[in-house]
Amino acid sequence: METTATTHSISLPSPAARPVSRPWAGRIVSGLPVAFLVFDSVIKLVKIGPVTESMARMGYPDHLARGIGLLEICCLAVYLVPRWAALGATLLTGFLGAAVATHLRLGDPLGSHTLFPIYVATMLWAGLWLRDARVRALVKGGVR
């Protein structure tokens, strides 16, 4: 019995056809959530007073703050490597989903607390979409 392998390919535009401004716009859009996530992970790693207070308010043991900060910075590092950015965005989406679940459980305000991680994840993916043709091709259904 003969088997045939199906190959998947993404057709990318030629370098000359790519707009130069799109990758820069993607870097700028990605910059804000990246800056926020760096700040958020660093304050967890150094464990400042507000982090200790928020961990208690959320019902998490204080000793988990550094581990959460380390996990966050590792996911962010994966996102910042261009070849692995889609994996990093996926990992960060899961990480931020846990934040949404925590805020829902606490009954925090919807727009300012509960949905904020979704705003961050949306900006991460929007920036990635702008700077990575492979992600744009996937969104358009370019994988055949």
N, C-alpha and C positions, 0 to 999 in steps of 0.2 A: 504494500500500500504506500502510495507516495503522498508526502505531506508538503505543503507549501507554507512558507513563513510570510506573514503579513508584516510589512514594515510601516511604521508611522513616521511621517515627516511633517515638518512645519516649514512652510515656505516663508522666508523672510525677505523683505525688500532689499534691494541692492544698497550698499553703503551710500551711493550717490543720491538715492531716492529718499533716504531717511532725513527727516527734518532735524536740524542741529539743536533747535530750541527744546524739543521734547525731552531729551535726556536731562537737560539742565532744569527744566520745569519739574521733572520727576525727583531730582535731587533736592530741590527746594521744598517740594511738597513733603518729601520723606524727612526732611531736616527737623521739622517741628515735633513730630511724634518721637523721632530718635532722641532729640534733646530731652524731651519729657521723660522717656524711658531710662535714659542714662541717669538723669537726676533722681528718678524714683528708685532705681536699683542702688545707686550710691548711698542714698540716705538710709536704705535698709541695711547695707553692708556696714555702715558706721554706727547704725542703731542710735539715732538721735531721739530725744524725748518724744516728739510727736509720733514717731514710728512706734515706740513702746506703747503710747496711749492708744493709737489706732489699732494695734494688734490686740490689745485688751478689749477694746470696744467691739471688735469684729469676732472675738471669741477664739482667737488663735493664740497658742502659747508664744510668749515673747522670744524664746530661743529659735523659733522658725524664721524670724525676720531675715537673718543672714542667708539662710538657705534659699529663701524666696528671692532675695536680691541677687544671689549668685545664679540661680536658674534664669532670672530675667536677663541678666547681663550676658549669659551664655546664648540664650535665644537671640538676643540683639546682635551679638557678634556673628552668628550664622546669617542673620538678615543683612549685615553689612558687607558680606563677601558676595560680590556680584553673581558668581556662579551658583551660590547656594541661597540667594535672596528669597526665592519662592518657598523653599523649605523653612527659612527663618520666619517669613511672614505667616506661614501655616502654624508654626510653633507659637509665635507671639499671639496669634488669634486664639489658640487654645488657652494660653496663659491669661489673656485679657477676658476670655469667656468665664474663667474662674472668678475674676474680679466682679463681673456682672452678677454671677450667681451669689456671691457674698453680699453684694449691695442689695440684691432682691431679698435675700434672707433677712437682712436687717431692716428692711422697709425704708431704705434711704430714698431721698428725693429722686424722681425718675430722670429728669433732664440733666441735673448737675452731677449726680453721683453714679446712678445705675447705668445710664447710657454713655457716660464718658469713655469707658474702655472701648465701646463700639465706635465712637468718634475716632479714637486713636487708631484702632485697627483699620478703619475705612481709609484714613490718611496714609497708613503704611501701604495698603494695597493700591491706592490711587497713585502714590509715588512710584511704586514698583511697576504698575501698568504703564505709566508714562515713560519710564526709562528702560523697559525690557520688552523687546518685540516678541519674545517667546510667550510672555504672559498675555500680551494683546492678541496674539494668534490663538491662544487657548480660549480666551474669552469670546473671540469671534467664531469659535468652532473650527479653527484651522487645523486641528489634528485629524488626519484621515487614516 
